[in-house]
């Protein structure tokens, strides 16, 4: 028998293989249950169809170089991750829900026809139906949609791609359109300033009565050149202040939740903000993965959500700080303009007081007019460049393929489910076998029986589903019983008749069948054998012998019949048989009949070499103790893996209390090929099963008679005492 070692150091692969061979029925049963359960559950699961739309996204440049080829085909993982979040946002999915009427469609499937609210529909779409993924190291995004209707899955995937494409184009166009509008407004103001300044120059000309003065004339006076440089610096500072103001007002008008989308554009280049955004995207992605696997109360999920919220708060604080920095930069630029204007005004006052005081107002007006005209020209060129950029086609998104309705469902996956069913079923079956082996307290092997019971093992009977009458001396199948017969005779005193009781600790251990085969082998070897069915409560031997139950042992002890009338010749013609007798609920082999039984045994021993009692179990039935007390010895039969050690040890204690010797133990119904020391018996039995004798097949000689194939080593007895 295979036994699990007490320590890992003593475990071998052979032990494990032997365990699997012994428990293979259990392993296959558990495997079959798991596999068929998986097949049934898989067949009952709803079918989900998968449709995929692929889009390619590119990061837009904040400035387009005029008359220069565009090249945006570089990979930015932060930008791609940002777009994945945008596609899954309410801004994209809510229009999809409205376009396809998913409220009513999902309401029919999930809510008994009642349309689902937009929020519930959005959560179901995001949690159950939508999977957004990006190809590794590419800017390609896959929009995977699962639905119970193949066409609905394709429609949702395509609609998400189109809504996202429209949103990207609308956002890009709106930003540029807003910038052009502001630039045109500044251009109109500058044109009005040029007209006003020109009128002022004409007014000063008339007031000073200046005629024929060349407005393009440049004076070489040092003071005039200083004023001219200050005026140029003032113009540059005004342009810079206008740009900073526009940038600050534009950023301030963007809602706080949408400012994170601008971190990777050229509008914000702060590395700290970019690093915080990367950490936020990674933490948000981690929260999404944990929500798919863990419950809402799981500590890991709660910690991940808190970490994501903390990073988001830090990012929003950085963005608010960035807004403050824009405001401060604009105010600083405006302050520089104010200060330069003050200094320029003071310089003009000083210049007016100079010798050329009369011409200075005219020159100042003329210089200011030229400055305003240069600023107007710069604004016109900038506006023209922006208008050309606005008309250049944008290639920031491309739909690579259109989703098609799937022909077969993608979930449940039959192949994957069956594979895992076999894997987990095998693991569960093997684990059940190992656990059952660990919890099994029966005897493991022959040495275990001999060491714990301190009794010799007389024979090991292999497992046979339907044992026949193996009384032929040349029958290989009867070899285990012949071994048992030989060991039993060697254990008994030679030349004396013996009355033996064969009993077991519990019912159903194959005691009656084994005893009958043993009796047939003894009789076939030339011994005079009487087989007595003393299990009067549940007799079996009369069924095996195909003989009537009455009269029998109970009739003899009740003086209803003589033993000579009750003993019958077995149908094999080799032994005598005494059945159990009349069935009666109140008839037991109690101590009241002990003397009668002793007289019968003494008389039987005068006529037979072996008197064999088929006894009921020793535990729970008093008959076995009475039978053991009138016998010469007891043979204890133990069925393989049926009763725990404690039960067999209790049977041994009961027999020892009767002061009756236990001749030995018979191990019954041992499966073949179970490894350990059982295999030495069962393998040797089968070694000679298909061998033929030297004289011919079946042991017959050339004349057709059976050739003697063994020696009779039976001690010669006196004259036959049987009448």
Secondary structure by P-SEA (a helix, b strand, c coil): ccccccccccccaaaaaaaaaaaaaaaaaaaaaaaaaaaaaaaacbbbbbbbbbbbbbbbbccccccbbbbcccccaaaaaaaaaaaaccccaaaaaaaacaaaaaaaaccccccccaaaaaaaaacccbbbbbccccccccbbbbcccaaaaaaaaaaaaaaaaaaaaaaaaaaaaaaaaaaaaaaaaaaaaaaaaaaaaaaaaaaacccccccccccccaaaaaaaaaaaaaaaaaaaaaaaaaaaaaaaacccccccccccccccccaaaaaaaaaaaaaaaaaaaaaaccccccaaaaaaaaaaaaaaaaaaaaaaaaaaaaaaaaaaaaaaaaaaaaaaaaaaaaaaacccccaaaaaaaaaaaaaaaaaaaaaaaaaaaaaaaaaccccccccccccccccccccccaaaaaaaaaaaaaaaaaaaaaaaaaaccccccaaaaaaaaccccccccccccccccccccccccaaaaaaaaaaaaaaccccbbbbbbbbccccccaaaaaaaaaaaaaaaaccbbbbbccccccccccccccccccccaaaaaaccccccccccccccccbbbbccccccccccccccaaaaaaaaaaaaaacccbbbbbcccccccaaaaaaaaaccbbbbbbccccccaaaaaaaaaaaaaaccccccccccccccccccaaaaaaaaaaccccccccccccccccccccccccccccccccccccc
